[in-house]
Amino acid sequence: MSVTERIEKFRQSYVNTKPQISCERAKIYTDSYRETEGEPMCIRSAKAYLAACEKLPVTIFDDEIIVGTAGEFKRTGILTPEFSWKWVDKGNNN
């Protein structure tokens, strides 16, 4: 199977793009968890997910076949305060 020019162009663009961290999702989740303090955890999680769905933009990059990323950058890493945050705190103890 041969790769089309469009796919190769996108692949090269992706490979040559520096990965970046998006903090937007983490901010939305953190704000939501603060607003729902005292509520059951399953409700807080659902409300945080809803807030992220409503507030995070959908970014579509040129030449994509499947659109959407976890953040606003082509190569995005995300922070997930609801799952893992202790590694961030450990970095402050050096």
N, C-alpha and C positions, 0 to 999 in steps of 0.2 A: 504494500500500500504506500503510495507516495503522499507526501505532505504538500498541501497547496501553498502557494505563495502567501496567501492571507494568513494561514495558520503559522507558517514559519516567521512571518513578520510579527505576529502577536507573541509567539514563543520567545523570539529574540528580545522583544520589548519587555516581557515579563522577567526573563532571566537577567537582563541588564538593569533592571530597576532595583534600587536599594530598598530592602525591607524597612518598614516603619511601624512604630507602635501607635495604635489609635487608643486614645483615652476616653473618647466620647461615650462608648457603651458603658464603661466603668462609671463614668459620672452619672449617667442616667440611672443605672442600677443603684448607685450609692444614694442619690437623691430620693429615689422611690423607697428604698429601705428606711431612710430617715423619716419620710412622711408616713410610713405604715407601721412605725414602732408600736409594739403591743398587740398587733394582729397576729393570727396564726401564721406560721412560717409558709405553709402552702399558699395562703392568700397573698402574702408579701411577695413570694416568688412569682406568682401569676401576675400581680400588678406591675412588678418590675419588668417582666417579659412584655407585657402589653405596652408599657411606656417605651421600651426599646423599639418595639414594632411601629409605634406611632411617631417616634421622634428621630430615629436613625434614617438618614437619607439612603436611597438606593443609588449607587454609583454605577454607571454603565460606561465601560471603556471601549474605545474604538476596536473593531475587529473581534470582539468577544463572541463566542458561540453560546456559552452559558454565562448569563450576566449575574452580577452581584458579588460583593465581597463582605467580609466580616467588618470592614471599616471603610474609611474614605480613600484609602490608598490602594494602588494596584497590588502591592504585596504588603498585606496588613497583618500585624500581630495584634491581638486584643488582650486587654487585662480583664480578668474575670473575678471580681472581688467576692462573689458569692461562692466560688469554688476554691480559689487559691489566691492568697494574699500574703502569706507568711514569708515567702521568698523576697518580697519587696521590703518588708520590715528587716529581714536579715541583712540586706544590703546597707542599711543605715547604721549598723553596729561596727563597721570597720574603722 
